[in-house]
Every structure is written in structure tokens, then in C-alpha cells.
Amino acid sequence: MLAATMPIDRSLVGRSSDPSIHEFTWRDTVLYALGVGAKRSELDYLYEGRGPKVLPSFAVVPKFGPMLELLARTGGNLAMIVHGGERVLVHEPLPHAGRLKTTVTLRGVYDLRRLAQVLVDSRTTDLGGRLLAETTSSILFRGEGGFGGDPRPKEPAPVERPRDVPPTFSVEEDTSLEQALLYRLSGDHNPLHADPVFAREVGFEQGPILHGLCTFGFMVRHVARAACGGDAARIRGVEAQFRRPVWPGDTLVTEGWQVTPNAFALQVKVQQRDEVVISGAWATLRE
């Protein structure tokens, strides 16, 4: 039986977690890269003899545990959550191994009628306090809106997609049928991404869906390949809004529009359904 729904505790807005220490090795950064589809041609991210290099979207990994603990404290039904969007800003290159310190803060709880939206910010530093990355997660509690709260304030996107202009680049790549099972080994163990029975119980009759953050990682790799000559360290900031579910085995198509020399508007489609699954997306690059 699924847990009963409780009103989300809005008194937690503004509350921060205690700092969480995330200890990891090169195996964890390689496992993450494999989870978001890295191939043999991207050996710099897969082989310790070359570092390995670290994808900037790895910044979502050390914050996941403390974020889930904070979400659990809201009293909302964790069985009914889906990821609505993600923003990552990388201030310094992420190490391929070591110990990181992360603090998460519940920024706000917003009423989207049938959905409740919870925004969670994170700051990740090294143990000396040097800021490495900041993230913002939009978490949607399905069926828990309509509590009379305000919607999320509008925030203008830093990069707007030009209309009626063909994309500057397009990258197409298949996900595997095991993609979600591989990605979840980086820390997101929600059974929605593994258990067909659970997926049906929470409304996904077609079966377990791919993590939004896995699709996000594919998009980041595609930007690195098409706009950075394969050097993901050039990506300073990236954001995506997750609009539709993706299933393992779907073919992802990332399209990018160069707006300035160091900024791209992005979207991701599933080829089989010609359906946009990520929109309102952008990436900014270092010089």
C-alpha cells in the first residue's frame, strides 16, 4: 500500500540541512558517466588513466541524499514525487575523488493546482569551504496541490530560444533498456525507475521511467560533444525543465541554438514520439 498523503509542511521553507559529507572515488564518477550514457569514445570520463574527467552534472550526486531527507520532513508522499527541473552552476572544476560537503535549503513550496512544487537549493564545497557548485531542484508532489498557496514566481530565463530558426546542432542517441537501472546506482533509488509493479501503482502503466536527471546528464554530454569539442569542463551553467516522461530504450535528440558565443538554448525530444521532453533549457560556457 502507498503511504497516505499528508499536507506538506510549509514551515520548513527557509530551513537548511546540516552539512552532509559525500565521500567518493574515481569509480563513482565513472559510474555516473556510464549512467548518463557515456561511450568508449568519451574515454576521458571513463578511464582513471586519464583522470577521469568529471561531467559538471555530477554536481547533482552529493546533494541527493540530504535533499531526500529534507523532502521526507515535509510530510508529502514520496511515492508520488517526480523531478520537475534542475539547474546546475559549476564554480570550480569538480574533483574525480575525495570528500565534498553539501548543504541543502528548502527555498519554497508552491501550489500548481494538482501538483505541489518544492524548490530545493544546494551548495557544495570542498572541506576547506571553497564553493564548487550550486544546484536548484524542482520536485513535484503529484496530487498534493490545491492547498491555497501561491504559484512559483516567474523567473526570466537567462537564455531564450530563438523562434523559427533551425538549431545550430542536433545530437541523437539511444538510451538502453537498462539505462535507469544503471543510473540509479549513483544514488537515486526511487522504485519508480526500477519496479514495474510500483510504476503501475503510481500511474505509469508503461512501466518504470528514466530519471529526469539521467536525461539531463545525456543533454549535458551532448552539449559538451557539439559545442565544447568534448570538453565538458567548459560548461559553467545548465538548466532544464522536464516536461514529459522518458522510458528506457527511447532515442533522445538534443537540439541547441547558439544565442551568443558562450550561450545556447536547448531542448530534448524523444525521436519515436516526436515529443519534447525537456524544454526551457539552456547552457552557458566558459571562455
N, C-alpha and C positions, 0 to 999 in steps of 0.2 A: 504493500500500500504506500502511496505517496504521502509525504508529510502534509498536514493541514496548513492552509495559508494563514499567516498572521499579518496584521498591519505592520508595515515597515516602520521601524523606529527612527523618526526623523530627528530625534535629539542627538543622534550621532554625527550630524552634519558638523564639519569642522574638526572632528576628532581624528587624531593620528594614532597609528600603531606604535608600539615600542620598536626600536630598530631591530631588524632581522638580519642575521649573518648568513650569507649564502656561500658555501664552500664548494668549489668545483675544480675539475681538471680539464685537460685538453679533450678527453673523451666526451665530456658533456657538451662542449662547443661543437665538436664534430657530430655528435648525435643530433643536436639541434639542426645543424646544416642539412643532414640527411633527412630529418623530419620535414623540412620545408623544401625538399626536392633536389638538393644539390647533387650534381652528377660528377662522373670521373673527370670531365673537362674542367671542373672547378676544384682541382686538387689542392689549391692553396687553402681551402676551407675544410679539407677532409684528411689532410696528412700532417702529422705532427712534425715531420721533417721540414715543413715549410711554415711552421708557426704553431698551430694553424692560425690563419686569419679568422676574424670573428665578424659575423654579419651584424650590422647595427640593430636589427630587430631582436637579437639575443637579449636586449635590454628588458624584454617582457618576462624573461625566465625568473630572475631573482625576486621579482615583486609578486609572483603569482601566489605563493603560499600565504604571505601576510595579507594580501588582498582578499583571498578566500576567507581567511579568519575574520576579517573586518566585515565582509558581506554576511557571514553567518551571524554576527552580532546584531544585524538589522532585524532579524526575525522573519525575513522573507523566505519564500520557499525556494531553496537552492535547486530543487529538481526542475524548476521551471525557468531557470535563467538561460539566456543566450547572450553572446557578445555582440554589442551593437556598433562598436567602433573603437579605434585605437589611434593614439598619437604618440610618437617616439621622437625625442630630441636627444641627440648624442653630442655631448660637450667635449669629451675626450675619448680616444680610442678605448674600446673595451678590452680587457686582458683575456687571454685564452685560458687562463687558470688563475686560481688564487681565492681570495675571500673578499666579498663585497657586502656593504651594509646598505640596507634599503628600509625606508620609512614610507608608509602609505597613509594617505589622508582622504577621508570621505568628503568630497567637495560639496555635493548636493544630491537631493532626491527630488525628482521631477515627475509630474503627472502627465502621461501621454494617453489618457483615457483608458484603454485596455491594458496598457503597459505602465509600469513604474520604471523610470530610468535613474540609475545611480551612477554618478561620476566619481571615480577614484583616481587620485593623483599619486604618483610615486616619485621619490628622489633616491637615486643610487649613487653611492660614493665608494671610494676605496677606504681602507681602515684609517687612513690619515685624514679623511674628511674632504678629499678632492672630489668635486662633483663630476660624475661621469655621464649620467643620463637622467632624463626626466620622462615620465610617461603619463598619459591620461587614458583610462579605460572607461568606455560607456557600457554598462551592464544593464540588460533589460530583464526585469522580472515579469514574465508573461502572466496576464490575468490579475495583476495587482495594482492597476491604475484606477482612476476614478475616485481617488480619495480627497479630491478638492484642492490639491496642490497646484502650484504654478508649473507651466511648461518650462523647458530649459531656455534661458535667454539666447537670442540669436548671436552668433559669433561669425563675423565675416571671415571667409577662407583666405589665407594669405596668398593662395594661387588659384585663379579662376580659369576653368577650362574654356578656351575659345570655341565659339559655336560655328557650325558649317565649315569647319576646316579639317582636312584629313589629319590623322595622327602623325607625329614625327616618327614614331616607331611602334611596332607591334611585335610581341613575343608570344608564341603559342607553346604550351607544354602540357603533357598529360600528367594527371595525378595517378597514383597507383591505387588498386583496390585496398591495399594495406596502409595507405598514407596516414589515416587518422590513428591507427594502431601504433604506428611508428612515432608520430608527433607527440602522442600522449606521454611517451617515456621521458619527455622534457619537463613534465610536472603537472599538466592539466589532465587529471584522471576522471573527469566527468564521464559517467557511463553513457551519456548521450552519444558519445563518439565511438563507442565500442559494443554496446549491448543492444541487439535488435529488439528484444522484448521491452527494455526500458524506453528505447526510442519511440516505439509504438504507443506506450503508455502516456508519453508526454506530447503526442501529437504528430510524430514524424513516421507515417506509415511506411515510407520507402526505406526506412532503416537509419542507422547511425549516420550523422552528418560529419563533414570535415570541420575541424576547429576554424573559426574565423581567423584566429591568429596564425594558423597554418597557411591559409590563403594569403594573408598579409605577408608572411615570410616569402612565399612564392613571388608576390609582387615586388618585394624589395630586391630579391635576386634578379628579377627581370630588369629592374631599373639599373642595377649595377652592370648587367650584361650590355644593355642597349645604350646607356647614357654615360657610363663611367669606365668603359673599357675593361670591365670585370672587377674593378677596384671598389668594393662596397664601402671602404673607409671614406670615400668621397661623399657619401650620403650623410648629411647633417640632420635633416628632419624629414619625417614621413608621417602621413595620416591617411586613414581610410574609414569609410562608413560601410558597414556590412549590411547589404540590402536584401539578399536572398540566400537561402542555404545552398551549400555546395556538397555534393556527395563524392566519396572516394571513387576514383575512376573517371570523373569529369575532366574535360580538357579546358584549361584556363588560358585565356587570351588577355594579356595586359597591353593596353594601349596608352601611349604617352604623348602629350602635346608640349613642346618646348615653348614656354611663355617668355622666359628671359634666359640668358646664357647659363644660369645656375638654378633654374626652377622649372619643374614640369607638372602639369596637371595630368591626372591618371584616372583610368577606370579599368575594371576587370570584368570580362564576360565569360560565361560558360558556352563553349562553342556548340555543344549538342543542342542546347535550348535557345541559343542566340539571346541569352538573358544576362542583363547587367547584374552582377552580384556584389561588386564594390563600386561605389560612386563617391563623389565629393572628395576625391583622393588627390594627394599632391606629394611631391618630394622636392627638397631643396638640397643643393650640393655645395661642397666646399670649393674654393677657387682651385 
